[in-house]
């Protein structure tokens, strides 16, 4: 189960809830969405770092082996 599925189920509960339960469920949904967005942003940053490091490694290895000429 992923966060999107959890949010969908909570939205179903929220739609039939009343009073404080509805309010608390709404806050929980907001918190889950905020958490999911922050994790996604961190993952994107890490993927960019990994991609950059990988390209740098390929370039260094290519220069070392002679398959890429130094500029």
C-alpha positions as a Markdown table, in Angstrom:
| # | Residue | x | y | z |
|---|---|---|---|---|
| 1 | Unk | 0.0 | 0.0 | 0.0 |
| 2 | Unk | 1.4 | 3.4 | -0.9 |
| 3 | Unk | 0.6 | 6.9 | 0.6 |
| 4 | Unk | -1.8 | 7.7 | -2.2 |
| 5 | Unk | -3.9 | 4.6 | -1.4 |
| 6 | Unk | -3.9 | 5.5 | 2.3 |
| 7 | Unk | -5.0 | 9.1 | 1.5 |
| 8 | Unk | -7.9 | 7.8 | -0.6 |
| 9 | Unk | -9.1 | 5.5 | 2.2 |
| 10 | Unk | -8.8 | 8.3 | 4.7 |
| 11 | Unk | -10.8 | 10.6 | 2.4 |
| 12 | Unk | -13.6 | 8.0 | 2.3 |
| 13 | Unk | -13.5 | 7.9 | 6.1 |
| 14 | Unk | -13.5 | 11.8 | 6.2 |
| 15 | Unk | -16.5 | 12.0 | 4.0 |
| 16 | Unk | -18.6 | 10.0 | 6.4 |
| 17 | Unk | -17.2 | 11.4 | 9.6 |
| 18 | Unk | -18.6 | 14.3 | 11.6 |
| 19 | Unk | -17.2 | 16.8 | 14.1 |
| 20 | Unk | -13.7 | 16.4 | 15.6 |
| 21 | Unk | -13.1 | 13.1 | 13.7 |
| 22 | Unk | -13.6 | 14.8 | 10.4 |
| 23 | Unk | -11.2 | 17.6 | 11.4 |
| 24 | Unk | -8.6 | 15.2 | 12.7 |
| 25 | Unk | -8.8 | 13.0 | 9.6 |
| 26 | Unk | -8.4 | 16.1 | 7.4 |
| 27 | Unk | -5.2 | 17.1 | 9.3 |
| 28 | Unk | -3.9 | 13.6 | 8.9 |
| 29 | Unk | -4.5 | 13.6 | 5.2 |
| 30 | Unk | -2.7 | 17.0 | 4.9 |
| 31 | Unk | 0.3 | 15.7 | 6.9 |
| 32 | Unk | 0.6 | 12.6 | 4.8 |
| 33 | Unk | 0.5 | 14.6 | 1.6 |
| 34 | Unk | 3.1 | 17.0 | 3.0 |
| 35 | Unk | 5.3 | 14.1 | 4.0 |
| 36 | Unk | 5.0 | 12.4 | 0.6 |
| 37 | Unk | 6.0 | 15.7 | -1.2 |
| 38 | Unk | 9.1 | 16.2 | 1.1 |
| 39 | Unk | 10.2 | 12.6 | 0.6 |
| 40 | Unk | 9.8 | 13.0 | -3.2 |
| 41 | Unk | 11.9 | 16.1 | -3.2 |
| 42 | Unk | 14.7 | 14.5 | -1.2 |
| 43 | Unk | 14.6 | 11.5 | -3.6 |
| 44 | Unk | 14.9 | 13.7 | -6.6 |
| 45 | Unk | 17.9 | 15.5 | -5.1 |
| 46 | Unk | 19.6 | 12.2 | -4.3 |
| 47 | Unk | 18.9 | 10.9 | -7.8 |
| 48 | Unk | 20.5 | 14.0 | -9.3 |
| 49 | Unk | 23.6 | 13.6 | -7.1 |
| 50 | Unk | 23.9 | 9.9 | -8.0 |
| 51 | Unk | 23.5 | 10.7 | -11.7 |
| 52 | Unk | 26.1 | 13.4 | -11.6 |
| 53 | Unk | 28.5 | 11.1 | -9.7 |
| 54 | Unk | 27.9 | 8.3 | -12.2 |
| 55 | Unk | 28.6 | 10.6 | -15.2 |
| 56 | Unk | 31.7 | 11.9 | -13.6 |
| 57 | Unk | 32.9 | 8.3 | -13.0 |
| 58 | Unk | 32.2 | 7.3 | -16.6 |
| 59 | Unk | 34.1 | 10.4 | -17.8 |
| 60 | Unk | 37.2 | 9.7 | -15.6 |
| 61 | Unk | 37.2 | 6.0 | -16.6 |
| 62 | Unk | 36.9 | 6.9 | -20.3 |
| 63 | Unk | 39.8 | 9.3 | -20.0 |
| 64 | Unk | 41.9 | 6.8 | -18.1 |
| 65 | Unk | 41.2 | 4.0 | -20.6 |
| 66 | Unk | 41.9 | 6.4 | -23.6 |
| 67 | Unk | 38.4 | 6.0 | -25.1 |
| 68 | Unk | 37.7 | 9.6 | -24.3 |
| 69 | Unk | 40.4 | 12.2 | -25.2 |
| 70 | Unk | 41.3 | 14.8 | -22.5 |
| 71 | Unk | 40.2 | 18.3 | -23.5 |
